[in-house]
Amino acid sequence: MVGLCFGTYARAVQKVIKGSDSQVEVTELLLGLILDNVVITNQIGEPYVVTAKIANQLLGLNAQVHNKIKKAASSKLIIDAAHDYFEDVVIPAITPDLTSDLVHELTKLISQDTKIPQNKKKDFLALAEGEKLARFLSEVFLYAIKKPNKLTGDKQTNGGIPTIVDEVKALKAILSKSHGLRPPPLTPPEEIQKHELTYVTKLLAAYAEAEKLTDLSKELLDRYPRYKKDFERRRKDYYAAETVRRDARDIFGMTEPDQFETLKEETYNGIIDIYYNDFKHGFARMNGVMAHAAVIQVNKCWLCEPLKWVGASEKKGVCHILVNDGEIEGWVLRNE
């Protein structure tokens, strides 16, 4: 079992973060303690920047934490700043109802890590049982960031990227555990979240164009029952796809190719010709694309076959993620 390290700590935080669970955002959030206080440069002397590749490698346990970052984590400046940073920056980013889940997962990592000295375990677990959340999270983080973050031996091949043999083993383990059952879908929160803003804006623009309005806000949807019901369905579809994306990366880790990215690519290729057909307005375009997305075959990734995690709702939700990621423009095309 993988023990406590930056990657496992960050993945635990990733599950409880508000609004977005982007690997880059979670990595930036945690490393901000150090990067906001110490000048860290890369091998060519440029400022260290958390890229998607770096975040993926760190959370996938395929790269070590930069030596300068680990060294800075032991400095008095960072140790003194840690408590306040977690109190003022990290904890407010955590969904309050999930705080206990985070503490539970971290204590489990600590308890099962045979390489942590018993006296250190005892100290950490005592903090977890108290009400000093910022101290617990900050002290465990400063310890975790110094631990090896890269799998070795038979757990790693080909520079950290799983081989086909590794992937088959992982797939067998998943099938044995899940019996092909899809994870329960996330419930859309009442308030629109930050990571929804792009696709939601494009949805509202499609409704507005259908009604020949300049714009249409979410608050005015009560005047248009048809669009209000459609809006609620679209958010459910989006969160169905988000469920698959989050669970796939939690369970499979970083694989090459990324299974959810494969699903996105197949969905894009399946709907793009329909997307560019002539439609009288954006709402009609969206309905046409969604109807087609529901029936296209997307069988190249494990999420579809044999796991069967992807149905019509998930495929339609992927279309909204394509909008979020800028891979399709939206439902109202500028050149029409």
Protein Blocks (a to p, Z undefined) as FASTA:
>chain_A
ZZddfklmmmmmmmmcghiacfklmmmmmmmmmmmmpccddfkopacdddfklmmmmmno
paccdfklmmmmmpmklmmmmmmmmmmmmmmmpcfklmmmmmmmmmmmmmmmmkbcfklm
mmmmmmmmmmclklmmmmmmmmmmmpcfbdehjlbgehhpacfklmmmmmmmmmmmnnop
acddddddfbdcfklmmmmmmmmmmmmmmnopabdcfklmmmmmmlmmmmmmmmmmmmmm
mmmmmmmmmmnopadddfklmmmmmmmmmmmmmmmmccfbfklmmmmmmmmmmmmccfkb
mklpmnlpacfklmmmmmmmmmmnopagbjbdfkZZ
